[in-house]
Amino acid sequence: MAVVLWVVRAWATAPPLTLAEAVLLALKENPGLKAAGLALPAAEAEVARSRARFLPQVNLLESFNYSDNPSQVFMNKLNQRRFTAQDFFLDNLNNPSAYGNFRTGVAVTQPVFQGGEAYLGWQQARLKKEQAQAQVLAARQKLIHRVTQAYFARQLAEARLGVIREAKNTATANRRLIQSLHEAGAVVRADLLAADVHLARLTQEEIQAAGQVEVAKSALASAVGLPDIALRPLSPAPKDPAPLPGNLEDLKKVAEEKRPDLKSLSLAAQVAKKELTKAQLNYLPRLRVNAEYDLDQRHLFGRGADSYTVMAVLHLNLFNGLADLARARQARALAAQAQEYEREMLDAIRHQVTESALNLKTAHARLQVARAAVAQAREGLRLIRLRYEEGLTLLVDLLTAQDALKEAELNYLAALFDTHLAQAGLELALGTLTGPEAPGEGK
């Protein structure tokens, strides 16, 4: 228990967690990003494996047989160079005694021409490596966006809780004012009861807002990949909005160049085209050279005889049930499918950029309206409170003014944070989301 309290105290007294630090921690600790990153070494291994098809295969062979089969005995003695004139007697040929042979061999196979399949496979592996890099970058950007959303969501939840608590404090002060007026006989008891009901409603909103703060803390901890990060306080919330977006057509061009998922689909289309070429070249012959060195002996590690064999093997596919034709049709369909997926992604990206830019502009417009509304609501509450103290207005007007100020302040906070969330969404749509710089990174 003491250790837990020490950990809580240590996190609570730690420096405020900045967005840059949260992003850096997530890039280091998030298990989902680690899992996505493992696709890169797997793709590198695939490149190495495809390159191996150009190199010779070397195998060590060891076998033993012991048989009285006439042909097997004949071959064993002949390979061992132990054949004598007596072995040609008919009785010895037809009814030989059992005879054993240990064969140790080294076999080398070198591909000479593979119909372009090995070379195209190597090119495909390299393209898949680039595709894996693009996919890892896309996963990285999505994680940064998720952390950014969770960070601003927690700041917004804490700011909303502050607004509601301030409204509750104002309601408490007004309740004391109403009670003093009631004791002086200036207002009826119904006003005091209405003030109590209003205060109870704000208390319920405070409880709900506090729960939303805890949920936001959990969401940020989950995005970062460190459960204890929920105990650390955050840096102060932004006071200024995110900048307005640039020219929409220029933004679309940036997205077409930078989006990693679009690049991944483009590479997938290239891989599909290579597969089609492989299918079309499958009708070409294959040529390989085999070489084998053998040592045959009756007893292991005994005296034996060696031999070697070198041969060239040409394989020409004349007919295999039209499987090659079907493979070519399949590859052509998959290549066309990959191109259509790329076109679909390009259209989706243009829409995402348009939507994100408009969301950012809309949030700015809402922020201007909300800023004016807060000033108007604050001044309206001040005037109505003065009028209520003089008995010139009803309590319902005072309570309505209090609610109007609270809602205006909440709307202002929502619009302010929406500018930053929309900016992060726009950078994700552009493929340029790298997260904020940590202190000293730009030096």
Number of C-alpha atoms within 10 A of each C-alpha: 6 7 8 9 9 11 14 15 13 13 16 15 12 12 12 14 17 16 21 17 17 27 26 18 17 25 21 13 15 20 14 15 21 15 11 17 18 12 18 19 13 13 20 17 14 19 20 14 14 20 16 13 17 16 12 15 13 13 12 12 13 12 10 14 13 14 15 15 16 17 12 18 22 19 14 24 19 14 20 20 14 14 14 10 6 10 15 12 10 10 10 13 16 14 12 18 13 12 17 18 24 21 23 17 18 15 17 15 18 17 18 16 16 18 17 15 20 18 16 17 21 21 18 23 22 20 22 23 22 19 25 23 21 21 22 23 21 23 20 23 24 18 22 27 22 20 27 24 23 24 27 21 23 24 23 23 23 21 20 23 22 16 20 24 19 13 22 22 14 14 22 17 12 19 20 14 16 24 20 14 18 16 12 9 10 14 18 13 15 11 18 21 14 16 23 15 12 18 21 14 12 20 16 11 16 20 14 12 21 18 14 19 21 14 16 23 25 20 21 25 22 19 27 28 20 16 14 14 20 22 19 18 17 19 12 11 17 13 9 10 17 19 12 16 16 9 9 14 12 9 19 20 13 16 24 19 12 16 23 23 21 26 20 22 22 20 23 22 22 19 24 22 20 20 23 21 17 21 20 18 16 20 15 16 14 18 16 16 16 16 15 18 16 19 19 25 24 21 13 13 8 10 11 18 16 15 12 12 10 12 11 13 12 12 11 12 11 10 9 8 8 9 10 17 15 12 17 19 15 15 21 19 13 18 21 15 14 21 18 14 17 21 15 12 17 19 12 14 21 19 14 19 24 17 16 22 24 17 20 26 18 16 26 21 13 18 22 13 15 22 17 12 19 20 13 14 20 17 14 16 20 13 13 21 23 13 15 18 14 10 13 11 14 14 21 13 15 23 19 13 21 25 19 19 22 22 19 22 24 21 19 22 22 20 24 25 24 25 25 21 24 25 24 24 25 25 22 22 28 24 23 16 23 16 21 16 13 14 9 6 7 6 4
